[in-house]
Amino acid sequence: MISLIGRLTPRSAQRGLLLQFRLNDFIYLVGFVGRMRFRYPVVGILIAAVAVVVLMFAFWRGSQDPVAVGNRDQQDGVAVQGGQQTAGDGSGVVIGGVRRMPTDVAADGDSKDDDGQDTADSLSYGKLPGVAIDANPQVAAVAAAIKEQRNPEQVSSLVRPRPFDPAAFQADPQKYLDTVEPGRVFAVLQPGADAPAIRRVSRRYQQINQGEVVAVQVAAPVGAPVTFTSFDAGQFENQLTSITVIADEDGVATARFSGTSGTISDVNILAGSPLAAGNVSFVVDVAVRR
């Protein structure tokens, strides 16, 4: 009915549990005690009391760690030292009854790759680089917006950009380019017979390593402003994640994207123009240079 100590699993696999109850054993015990209570009340009560004591003892023993911290012993091929169990064959470390590789529990600096470099550093994809607030007019404008807590459209793509003014743009195109507004990619013309559509020129999906530069290009009306915005870090030539450029005499707008440190995997870039309909998306896969 009850599996006793002789039927326990090896000590290296158990956690102090002295009894194993099968479901049918437990159901049989409950039914047996119930019948004894009506036929022989005293015997039924004694059996129930013994069962409770045995269960309490089993749970108490199960909560105790069978490994004495600070001792060195050999138990079923497991060496115990300083509270940590090491497999006798040197194949791993046993923690909480689970065999782990030594590198999983090594202290910082203990794990080295084949080149002698710390494994954590070799697998890191780095941190995003800092940008000087006076690096260029676009960065300076964004830094001022953050410092003075104004013009949120210059900081977030979730804020609607200021309406496009064709006359003001024609009068001073550089002023428009020096003002970065990531949300401009969403401020485009509605499709129609009189609205030219923006088109992709460069490949949609490209792969680069960190530190490399790739060009993303679209076709738009000659002289039209086109905004490119990255939603997954990296930076354009203005050291920001959004940039506005002008389509050249061939009607091609080009932005150069850099996979900086701290940028990894697929980077989603969207392009749009207030003088063209629709959007064009790009994906740049940035890999860590080994």
Residue, then its C-alpha position, 0 to 999 in steps of 0.5 A: m500500500i505504501s512504498l517504504i524507505g527500501r523502495l526510494t530512489p538513490r540518494s543523489a536523486q531524492r530530496g529527503l522524501l521518505l515516502q511515495f504515495r500512489l493515487n490508488d494507495f491513497i484512495y485505498l487508505v481513505g476508504f479503509v480508514g472510513r470503514m474502520r471508523f464505523r466498525y472499529p472506531v478506536v482502530g480507525i482513529l489510531i490508523a488515521a493518527v499514524a498516517v498523519v504522523v508519517l506524512m508530517f515526518a515525510f514533509w519535514r524530512g523533504s524540507q531538509d537539505p540532505v547536503a551539509v554545507g561546508n562539508r566534503d563528502q562523496q554521495d553517489g558520485v557527487a562531491v560536496q564542497g562549500g555547499q556546492q555539489t560537483a559531479g564525481d566525473g567532472s562533467g558538471v555541477v549539481i545545484g538543487g539536485v540538477r546537474r549544470m555545466p560549470t560555465d552556467v554557475a561560474a563567477d564573473g570573469d571565470s568564463k573565457d572564450d577561445d580567444g581568452q576574452d570574457t564570454a559575456d563581453s564577446l556575446s554582448y552587442g554593446k551600448l548605444p553611442g552617445v551624441a554630442i549636443d552640438a554635433n550638428p544642427q539637427v542634434a542641437a534642435v533635438a537637445a534643445a527640445i528635450k532640455e526646454q521640454r517643448n516641441p515634442e514632435q521633434v522627440s517622438s514619432l508618436v507625436r503629430p508633426r507640424p503641418f507641411d508648408p510648401a511655401a516656407f519649404q521653398a523659401d528655406p529648404q535647409k531650415y526644414l531639413d535641420t528640424v527633425e520630426p520623426g513623425r513626418v513619415f506618417a504625414v504623406l499624401q493620400p493616394g489619388a490620380d494627382a498624387p505621385a506614389i513613393r517607390r522603393v529603389s534600394r533593396r527592402y532587406q539588407q544585412i550589415n555588421q555593427g559599424e557598417v553603413v548601408a544606403v536606403q533609397v526611394a523614388a520621389p518627386v524631384g526636390a521633394p523632402v523625404t523623411f526616413t525614421s528608424f524604429d529600432a535604434g541605429q543612426f543616420e548620418n545626422q547621428l539620430t534615428s530620423i533624418t529628412v533629405i531632398a530627392d535629387e535631380d533623378g528623383v532619388a532620395t538617399a539616407r545612409f544608415s549605420g548599425t551602431s553598437g547597441t543595435i542588433s537584429d532587424v531594424n525597421i525603417l519607414a520612409g515618407s514624403p509630404l509630396a508623395a503618397g504612401n510609405v516605403s519600409f525597409v529592414v536592415d539586419v544588424a549583426v554583431r561583428r565577431 
